[in-house]
Amino acid sequence: MVTSPPYNLGIGKFKASGRYKGDNWFAKVASNAYPDSMPEADYQDWQRRFLELLHGIVRDGASVFYNHKIRHSKLEAISPMLWLPGPFKFRQEIIWKRPGSVAQNARMFIPCTERIYWLYKGDNFTFNNRPETKGLSDVWEIAPVKNTHPAPFPPELPRRCIEACSRRGDVVYDPFAGSGSTIIAAEIMNRNCLAMEIDPSFCDQAIIRWQRETKQAAVLEGTKKTYAQVSRESLRSKRSKGGNED
Ligand SMILES: C[S@@+](CC[C@H](N)C(=O)[O-])C[C@H]1O[C@@H](n2cnc3c(N)ncnc32)[C@H](O)[C@@H]1O
């Protein structure tokens, strides 16, 4: 699994500030973002429960790459290690060094890293011992990408995880798929991907992105209908009910 869950940052409430002020991209995409705002204790319990459920469904030897970051609230840092590794074993912490990050808090050094926690289930894990994998350090300097999702990771990030710890034809899972970066990475690496996303507009975005990258038409499973057909039908049905087309 490779995923980046919501960070509980209240992302929809952000206004661009500081070095992001002139860049209205973040304010624009964050204004229609998921709420991402719950009491911190509930959020951590949710993530603990999520890891327990995940542990129940993945096979022994499966790796989990969990992208998160150190957040800051009430003059203290909150590390994801407060709820990790759950029932998994903890293999390694990888630093994702990005050129900048949204500074939530004054009176501190500008955070410009995120973390990728590598966990695994059972007594061992797959690690492809090829030069392109074992030559990587635990600091990954990868430029962020911008799309219409407020918090995408660049496909190169899941691609490295997938390349290192799975084999051709394996299944990769991303339960918080957002704009579908993991789906794209799995495609590049010839893996099958199962993805979930709660927000229908991000699902649309992920499908459109997949179609653009693969030059194929997405088909709704169990039917022969393409995404374009399903979208047209859904639009027609909304119109006939007099509903909002958004
Ligand atoms: C940090 S973003 C993931 C971004 C993704 N890695 C990408 O590159 O676009 C987290 C995603 O989780 C989704 N999400 C939040 N709660 C969810 C839930 N209960 N089930 C599935 N997806 C959920 C949000 O809508 C959001 O798109």
The ligand as an SDF file (V2000), in Angstrom:
LIG
                    3D

 27 29  0  0  0  0  0  0  0  0999 V2000
   -3.7440   13.8460    1.2380 C   0  0  0  0  0  0  0  0  0  0  0  0
   -5.0380   13.5040    0.1250 S   0  0  0  0  0  0  0  0  0  0  0  0
   -4.3580   12.2830   -0.9610 C   0  0  0  0  0  0  0  0  0  0  0  0
   -3.7230   12.8950   -2.1620 C   0  0  0  0  0  0  0  0  0  0  0  0
   -3.1880   11.8630   -3.1480 C   0  0  0  0  0  0  0  0  0  0  0  0
   -2.0240   11.1640   -2.6230 N   0  0  0  0  0  0  0  0  0  0  0  0
   -2.8090   12.5330   -4.4780 C   0  0  0  0  0  0  0  0  0  0  0  0
   -1.6620   12.4400   -4.8850 O   0  0  0  0  0  0  0  0  0  0  0  0
   -3.6850   13.1980   -5.0730 O   0  0  0  0  0  0  0  0  0  0  0  0
   -6.1720   12.5720    1.0800 C   0  0  0  0  0  0  0  0  0  0  0  0
   -7.4490   12.1620    0.3270 C   0  0  0  0  0  0  0  0  0  0  0  0
   -8.2380   11.3310    1.1670 O   0  0  0  0  0  0  0  0  0  0  0  0
   -9.6130   11.5580    0.8430 C   0  0  0  0  0  0  0  0  0  0  0  0
  -10.4070   11.0240    1.9570 N   0  0  0  0  0  0  0  0  0  0  0  0
  -10.7200   11.6220    3.1250 C   0  0  0  0  0  0  0  0  0  0  0  0
  -11.4460   10.7950    3.9000 N   0  0  0  0  0  0  0  0  0  0  0  0
  -11.5920    9.6410    3.1950 C   0  0  0  0  0  0  0  0  0  0  0  0
  -12.2370    8.4040    3.4720 C   0  0  0  0  0  0  0  0  0  0  0  0
  -12.8770    8.1900    4.6270 N   0  0  0  0  0  0  0  0  0  0  0  0
  -12.1790    7.4360    2.5290 N   0  0  0  0  0  0  0  0  0  0  0  0
  -11.5350    7.6400    1.3490 C   0  0  0  0  0  0  0  0  0  0  0  0
  -10.9230    8.8050    1.0220 N   0  0  0  0  0  0  0  0  0  0  0  0
  -10.9390    9.7870    1.9440 C   0  0  0  0  0  0  0  0  0  0  0  0
   -9.7000   13.0450    0.6340 C   0  0  0  0  0  0  0  0  0  0  0  0
  -10.8260   13.4150   -0.1370 O   0  0  0  0  0  0  0  0  0  0  0  0
   -8.3610   13.3380   -0.0640 C   0  0  0  0  0  0  0  0  0  0  0  0
   -8.4960   13.3710   -1.4610 O   0  0  0  0  0  0  0  0  0  0  0  0
  1  2  1  0
  2  3  1  0
  2 10  1  0
  3  4  1  0
  4  5  1  0
  5  6  1  0
  5  7  1  0
  7  8  2  0
  7  9  1  0
 10 11  1  0
 11 12  1  0
 11 26  1  0
 12 13  1  0
 13 14  1  0
 13 24  1  0
 14 15  1  0
 14 23  1  0
 15 16  2  0
 16 17  1  0
 17 18  1  0
 17 23  2  0
 18 19  1  0
 18 20  2  0
 20 21  1  0
 21 22  2  0
 22 23  1  0
 24 25  1  0
 24 26  1  0
 26 27  1  0
M  CHG  2   2   1   9  -1
M  END
$$$$
